[in-house]
Amino acid sequence: MSTLEDVATLELPFKPPFDWPRLLRFFGGRATPGVEAVEDGAYRRAIDWAGDSGTLSVRLHPRKRCLVATIDGPASRHADALALPIAKMFDLRAEPKKIAAELAADPWLAPLVEAVPGLRVPGAWSGFELVVRAIVGQQVSVKAATTIIGRLVQRAGERIEGHPHENTAWRFPTPAALAAVDLAQIGMPGKRVAALQGFAHAVATGEVPVDSTTSDSDTLRAALLARPGIGPWTVEYVAMRVWRDADAWPASDLVLMQAITARDPSLVRPAQQRARTDAWRPWRAYAAMHLWNEIADRAGGARGG
């Protein structure tokens, strides 16, 4: 780590291969307007850590097998503590050769793994943010969800005065702020607004510790699943991206179900598909990413997940 006045730089190693362009594409397609941005080959966002705010910027090192994370602002004093959450977000602890070798034993996945051997499971800076996005995104497109999330930030978030990067000049709403704000005319059905604010309240009171680093994933899954408006898809998606469960599998995901049925038309229902997808244990989250990525590559966009 190197530091200057209010700036810290971390070099975070990874095991190759590492598919940085697809990781950036995934984050870019889901970036929260005003809070995070993918630009100039880097991921950027406003962060708060232990009461200090700052800006995080992450890019691929031009020569070394590492990512370079730059933290600007008072949060830079916590650079050592920030190394682990950044590594989790960019899936730097993955063993890509091991995962690829095991998934490539399956004839369905072998060509996908061969095409993209360094595919990672993108993490998330905040489990709370990810669940908010998942609730907002129910039954709407990725683009529509991004628009609504941008409105939530404007209504319940906090603008950072004198912030140097306009595209990351907002703090994402806190659970308490989101629970209390008026969301009339936000562009969501009333039932979904109630689910969203109920979830935010549960996080604010500690009832659902979605970002806990001490609770086990079974406890967190149960707490999240008990919330109105949150189903198994959201729970598995959060398990993949926040709790880093490499075997999480959002079985009811339409894109995944269609990808399986396209390969074997007799496998129509999730129960029928389960035996087939169990063959991908303990790496089902990576299998999901490969199937989503195949669609995204074909569409040239950020579909899937």
C-alpha positions as CSV (number, residue, x, y, z in Angstrom):
1,M,0.0,0.0,0.0
2,S,1.2,3.5,-0.8
3,T,-0.4,6.7,0.7
4,L,-0.4,10.4,0.1
5,E,-2.4,13.1,1.9
6,D,-5.9,11.7,1.7
7,V,-5.1,9.2,-1.0
8,A,-4.2,5.5,-0.6
9,T,-3.4,3.0,-3.3
10,L,-3.7,-0.8,-2.9
11,E,-2.4,-3.5,-5.3
12,L,-4.7,-6.5,-4.9
13,P,-3.5,-9.7,-6.6
14,F,-5.6,-12.3,-8.4
15,K,-5.0,-15.7,-9.9
16,P,-5.2,-15.7,-13.7
17,P,-7.1,-15.9,-16.0
18,F,-9.1,-12.9,-15.0
19,D,-11.8,-11.5,-17.3
20,W,-11.8,-7.8,-16.4
21,P,-13.8,-6.5,-19.4
22,R,-16.8,-8.7,-18.6
23,L,-16.6,-7.8,-14.9
24,L,-16.7,-4.1,-15.8
25,R,-19.5,-4.7,-18.3
26,F,-21.6,-6.3,-15.6
27,F,-21.0,-3.5,-13.1
28,G,-21.5,-0.8,-15.8
29,G,-24.8,-2.3,-16.8
30,R,-26.1,-2.0,-13.3
31,A,-24.3,1.1,-11.9
32,T,-26.5,3.2,-9.6
33,P,-26.7,6.7,-11.2
34,G,-24.8,9.3,-9.1
35,V,-23.3,6.7,-6.8
36,E,-21.2,4.5,-9.0
37,A,-19.8,4.6,-12.6
38,V,-17.7,2.6,-15.0
39,E,-15.7,4.9,-17.1
40,D,-12.2,5.0,-18.7
41,G,-11.7,1.3,-17.9
42,A,-12.2,1.8,-14.2
43,Y,-15.0,1.2,-11.6
44,R,-15.7,4.2,-9.3
45,R,-18.1,4.8,-6.5
46,A,-18.7,7.0,-3.4
47,I,-17.9,5.0,-0.2
48,D,-18.3,5.5,3.5
49,W,-16.2,3.5,6.0
50,A,-16.1,3.8,9.8
51,G,-17.6,7.3,9.5
52,D,-15.2,8.6,6.8
53,S,-16.3,9.2,3.2
54,G,-14.3,8.9,0.0
55,T,-14.2,7.7,-3.5
56,L,-13.0,4.3,-4.6
57,S,-11.6,3.7,-8.0
58,V,-10.5,0.3,-9.2
59,R,-8.7,-0.6,-12.4
60,L,-6.6,-3.4,-13.9
61,H,-2.8,-3.0,-13.5
62,P,-1.3,-2.7,-17.0
63,R,1.4,-5.2,-16.3
64,K,1.0,-7.1,-13.0
65,R,-1.6,-9.7,-12.1
66,C,-3.4,-7.4,-9.8
67,L,-6.1,-4.7,-9.5
68,V,-5.2,-1.2,-8.4
69,A,-7.6,0.3,-5.9
70,T,-7.3,4.0,-5.2
71,I,-9.1,5.5,-2.3
72,D,-9.5,9.3,-2.2
73,G,-10.6,11.3,0.8
74,P,-10.8,10.7,4.5
75,A,-11.8,7.0,3.9
76,S,-8.2,6.4,2.6
77,R,-7.0,6.1,6.2
78,H,-8.9,2.8,6.3
79,A,-7.2,1.4,3.2
80,D,-5.9,-1.8,5.0
81,A,-9.4,-2.6,6.2
82,L,-10.9,-1.9,2.8
83,A,-8.6,-4.5,1.0
84,L,-10.9,-7.4,2.0
85,P,-14.3,-6.0,0.9
86,I,-12.7,-4.8,-2.4
87,A,-11.2,-8.3,-3.0
88,K,-14.7,-9.8,-2.3
89,M,-16.4,-7.4,-4.7
90,F,-14.1,-8.3,-7.6
91,D,-13.9,-12.0,-6.7
92,L,-10.1,-11.9,-6.3
93,R,-9.9,-15.0,-4.1
94,A,-11.3,-17.3,-6.8
95,E,-9.4,-20.3,-8.1
96,P,-10.3,-19.9,-11.8
97,K,-8.3,-22.9,-13.2
98,K,-9.8,-25.2,-10.6
99,I,-13.3,-23.9,-11.2
100,A,-12.9,-24.0,-15.0
101,A,-11.5,-27.6,-14.9
102,E,-14.5,-28.9,-12.9
103,L,-17.2,-27.1,-14.9
104,A,-15.6,-28.0,-18.2
105,A,-16.3,-31.7,-17.4
106,D,-19.9,-30.9,-18.3
107,P,-20.5,-30.9,-22.1
108,W,-23.0,-28.0,-21.7
109,L,-20.5,-25.8,-19.9
110,A,-17.2,-26.8,-21.6
111,P,-17.6,-24.5,-24.6
112,L,-18.6,-21.6,-22.3
113,V,-15.6,-22.1,-20.0
114,E,-13.3,-22.4,-23.0
115,A,-14.6,-19.1,-24.4
116,V,-14.3,-17.2,-21.1
117,P,-12.0,-19.1,-18.7
118,G,-11.5,-16.2,-16.3
119,L,-15.2,-15.3,-15.7
120,R,-15.8,-14.1,-12.1
121,V,-18.9,-13.8,-10.0
122,P,-19.3,-10.0,-9.5
123,G,-19.7,-9.1,-5.9
124,A,-21.4,-6.0,-4.4
125,W,-20.2,-3.1,-2.3
126,S,-23.2,-3.4,-0.1
127,G,-25.8,-6.2,0.4
128,F,-28.4,-3.6,1.4
129,E,-27.9,-1.8,-2.0
130,L,-28.1,-5.1,-3.9
131,V,-31.3,-6.2,-2.2
132,V,-32.8,-2.7,-2.9
133,R,-31.9,-3.1,-6.5
134,A,-33.3,-6.6,-6.7
135,I,-36.7,-5.5,-5.2
136,V,-36.8,-2.5,-7.5
137,G,-35.9,-4.7,-10.5
138,Q,-38.7,-7.2,-10.0
139,Q,-40.6,-7.6,-13.3
140,V,-38.8,-4.7,-15.0
141,S,-35.8,-4.5,-17.3
142,V,-32.2,-3.8,-16.0
143,K,-32.5,-0.3,-17.6
144,A,-35.9,0.5,-16.0
145,A,-34.6,-0.6,-12.6
146,T,-31.5,1.7,-13.0
147,T,-33.8,4.7,-13.7
148,I,-35.9,4.0,-10.6
149,I,-32.7,3.4,-8.4
150,G,-31.5,6.8,-9.7
151,R,-34.7,8.4,-8.4
152,L,-34.3,6.7,-5.0
153,V,-30.8,8.2,-4.7
154,Q,-32.1,11.7,-5.5
155,R,-34.9,11.4,-3.0
156,A,-33.3,9.6,0.0
157,G,-29.6,9.8,-0.7
158,E,-27.2,12.5,0.3
159,R,-25.2,14.7,-2.1
160,I,-21.5,15.0,-1.2
161,E,-20.5,18.6,-1.2
162,G,-17.4,19.5,-3.2
163,H,-17.1,16.0,-4.6
164,P,-14.6,15.9,-7.5
165,H,-16.4,13.2,-9.6
166,E,-19.9,14.2,-10.7
167,N,-20.9,10.7,-11.6
168,T,-20.2,9.5,-8.0
169,A,-21.2,12.5,-6.1
170,W,-24.1,10.9,-4.1
171,R,-24.2,8.6,-1.1
172,F,-26.6,5.7,-1.5
173,P,-29.6,6.1,0.9
174,T,-29.1,4.7,4.4
175,P,-31.6,2.0,5.4
176,A,-33.2,4.4,7.9
177,A,-33.5,7.2,5.2
178,L,-35.0,4.9,2.7
179,A,-37.5,3.5,5.2
180,A,-38.7,7.0,6.1
181,V,-38.8,8.8,2.7
182,D,-42.0,9.5,0.7
183,L,-41.8,7.3,-2.4
184,A,-45.1,8.4,-4.0
185,Q,-44.8,8.6,-7.9
186,I,-41.4,6.8,-7.8
187,G,-42.5,4.5,-10.6
188,M,-43.2,1.3,-8.6
189,P,-46.4,-0.4,-7.6
190,G,-47.5,0.3,-4.0
191,K,-46.9,-3.3,-2.9
192,R,-43.3,-3.2,-4.1
193,V,-42.8,0.2,-2.3
194,A,-44.1,-1.4,0.9
195,A,-41.8,-4.4,0.5
196,L,-38.8,-2.1,-0.2
197,Q,-39.4,0.2,2.8
198,G,-40.2,-2.8,5.1
199,F,-36.9,-4.3,4.1
200,A,-35.1,-1.0,4.7
201,H,-36.7,-0.7,8.1
202,A,-35.7,-4.3,9.0
203,V,-32.1,-3.6,8.1
204,A,-32.1,-0.3,10.0
205,T,-33.3,-2.0,13.1
206,G,-30.9,-4.9,12.8
207,E,-33.6,-7.5,12.2
208,V,-32.1,-8.4,8.8
209,P,-28.3,-8.0,9.1
210,V,-27.7,-8.4,5.3
211,D,-24.2,-7.0,5.5
212,S,-23.1,-9.0,8.6
213,T,-19.7,-10.6,8.4
214,T,-20.4,-12.8,11.4
215,S,-23.8,-14.4,10.6
216,D,-23.8,-17.6,8.7
217,S,-25.4,-17.7,5.2
218,D,-28.2,-20.1,6.3
219,T,-29.3,-17.6,9.1
220,L,-29.1,-14.7,6.6
221,R,-31.0,-16.6,3.9
222,A,-33.8,-17.3,6.4
223,A,-34.0,-13.7,7.7
224,L,-34.2,-12.4,4.1
225,L,-36.7,-15.0,2.9
226,A,-39.0,-14.1,5.7
227,R,-39.5,-10.6,4.4
228,P,-42.6,-9.8,2.3
229,G,-41.8,-9.3,-1.3
230,I,-38.5,-11.2,-1.2
231,G,-38.4,-14.6,-2.8
232,P,-35.9,-17.4,-3.3
233,W,-34.4,-15.7,-6.5
234,T,-33.4,-12.6,-4.6
235,V,-32.0,-14.6,-1.7
236,E,-29.8,-16.8,-4.0
237,Y,-28.7,-13.7,-6.0
238,V,-27.6,-12.0,-2.8
239,A,-25.9,-15.3,-1.7
240,M,-23.9,-15.3,-4.9
241,R,-22.9,-11.7,-4.9
242,V,-22.7,-10.6,-1.3
243,W,-22.2,-13.7,0.9
244,R,-19.9,-15.2,-1.7
245,D,-21.6,-18.6,-1.8
246,A,-20.0,-20.2,-4.8
247,D,-22.8,-22.8,-4.9
248,A,-25.7,-20.4,-4.8
249,W,-28.2,-21.0,-7.6
250,P,-31.2,-18.8,-8.5
251,A,-33.3,-21.7,-9.8
252,S,-36.3,-19.6,-10.8
253,D,-34.3,-17.2,-13.0
254,L,-36.0,-17.0,-16.4
255,V,-32.8,-16.6,-18.4
256,L,-31.2,-19.6,-16.6
257,M,-34.3,-21.7,-17.0
258,Q,-34.5,-20.9,-20.8
259,A,-30.8,-21.7,-21.2
260,I,-31.3,-25.1,-19.7
261,T,-34.5,-25.8,-21.7
262,A,-32.8,-24.8,-24.9
263,R,-30.3,-27.5,-24.3
264,D,-32.8,-30.1,-23.2
265,P,-36.5,-29.3,-23.9
266,S,-37.7,-32.0,-21.5
267,L,-36.3,-30.0,-18.6
268,V,-39.1,-27.4,-18.2
269,R,-39.7,-27.0,-14.5
270,P,-37.2,-26.1,-11.8
271,A,-37.7,-29.4,-10.1
272,Q,-36.8,-31.2,-13.3
273,Q,-33.8,-29.0,-13.8
274,R,-32.5,-29.5,-10.3
275,A,-30.9,-32.9,-11.0
276,R,-29.1,-31.5,-14.0
277,T,-27.8,-28.4,-12.3
278,D,-26.7,-30.3,-9.2
279,A,-24.0,-31.7,-11.4
280,W,-22.4,-28.3,-11.3
281,R,-21.9,-28.3,-7.5
282,P,-20.1,-26.8,-5.7
283,W,-19.7,-24.1,-8.4
284,R,-23.2,-23.4,-9.4
285,A,-22.8,-19.6,-9.0
286,Y,-20.1,-19.7,-11.7
287,A,-22.2,-21.9,-13.9
288,A,-25.0,-19.3,-13.6
289,M,-22.5,-16.5,-14.6
290,H,-21.4,-18.5,-17.6
291,L,-25.0,-19.0,-18.8
292,W,-25.9,-15.4,-18.2
293,N,-22.7,-14.3,-19.8
294,E,-23.5,-16.3,-22.9
295,I,-26.7,-14.3,-23.4
296,A,-25.0,-11.0,-22.6
297,D,-22.2,-11.8,-25.2
298,R,-24.8,-12.7,-27.8
299,A,-26.8,-9.5,-27.1
300,G,-23.7,-7.4,-26.8
301,G,-25.1,-5.9,-23.7
302,A,-25.6,-6.4,-20.0
303,R,-28.6,-8.8,-19.9
304,G,-28.7,-11.7,-17.5
305,G,-28.5,-11.3,-13.7
